[in-house]
Amino acid sequence: MLEVTQKASNAFRTFLDRSDVQGNAIKLVPERNQDGETGIGVQPIEQPDPSDVATSSPGVVVVLAAELAPMLDDAVLDARDTDTGADLFVRAQAS
């Protein structure tokens, strides 16, 4: 199961607290990049779909689109601070 760190959860909470964002949870979805490769997109949602997969996330509900779950099963979603805000990245879980 994808693990979401406290830093990533805080970044999602900040995103969801914006007045221009409608939703109370986060859904990670496949998204095609400009180079044609598949990346991960972030969508605010009100309610997960029945096919969505739950994650381990402190303080905010984060779900995965079903097609992403196998790729991120043993991963950690983390964040680092940058001059323009939080930068999310995926890394392997420690053994």
C-alpha positions in Angstrom: 0.0 0.0 0.0 1.3 3.5 -0.9 2.4 5.4 2.2 2.0 9.1 2.3 4.3 11.0 4.6 3.3 13.8 6.9 5.0 16.4 4.7 3.0 15.2 1.7 -0.2 15.1 3.7 0.5 18.7 4.9 1.0 19.8 1.2 -2.3 18.2 0.3 -4.1 19.8 3.2 -2.7 23.2 2.2 -4.0 22.5 -1.4 -7.4 21.5 -0.2 -7.7 24.5 2.1 -7.4 26.9 -0.9 -10.6 28.8 -1.7 -10.4 27.9 -5.4 -10.2 24.1 -4.7 -13.4 22.1 -4.3 -13.0 18.8 -2.5 -12.1 17.3 0.9 -9.9 14.4 -0.3 -7.1 13.8 -2.8 -7.2 11.3 -5.7 -3.9 10.3 -7.4 -4.6 9.6 -11.1 -2.5 8.6 -14.1 -1.6 11.7 -16.2 0.2 11.8 -19.6 3.2 14.1 -19.5 4.4 16.3 -22.4 7.0 13.7 -23.3 4.3 11.0 -23.6 5.2 9.2 -20.4 2.7 8.5 -17.7 3.0 10.6 -14.6 0.8 11.1 -11.5 -1.8 13.8 -11.4 -3.5 15.1 -8.3 -7.3 15.8 -8.2 -9.4 17.1 -5.3 -12.5 15.0 -4.8 -15.5 15.0 -2.5 -15.9 11.2 -2.3 -13.8 8.3 -3.5 -15.1 6.0 -6.2 -15.8 2.4 -5.2 -12.8 1.2 -7.4 -10.3 3.7 -5.7 -7.6 2.2 -3.5 -7.0 3.6 0.0 -3.5 4.7 1.1 -1.9 5.2 4.5 -2.0 8.9 4.9 -2.0 11.0 8.1 -4.6 13.8 8.4 -6.1 13.8 4.9 -7.8 11.2 2.8 -5.7 10.1 -0.2 -6.8 7.5 -2.6 -5.3 6.0 -5.8 -7.1 5.4 -9.1 -7.2 1.6 -9.4 -4.8 1.5 -12.4 -2.1 3.2 -10.3 -2.3 1.0 -7.3 -0.1 -1.9 -8.6 2.7 0.5 -9.6 2.7 2.3 -6.2 2.1 -0.6 -3.9 5.5 -0.5 -2.2 6.2 3.2 -2.6 6.2 6.3 -0.4 4.8 9.7 -1.5 6.9 12.4 0.1 7.3 16.2 -0.3 10.2 18.7 -0.1 9.9 22.4 0.3 10.9 24.6 -2.7 10.8 28.3 -3.4 7.5 27.8 -5.2 5.9 25.4 -2.7 5.9 21.7 -2.1 7.5 19.4 -4.6 6.0 15.9 -4.4 8.0 12.8 -5.3 7.8 9.0 -5.0 10.4 6.8 -3.5 10.7 3.2 -2.5 9.7 2.1 1.0 12.5 1.2 3.3 12.8 -2.6 3.8 
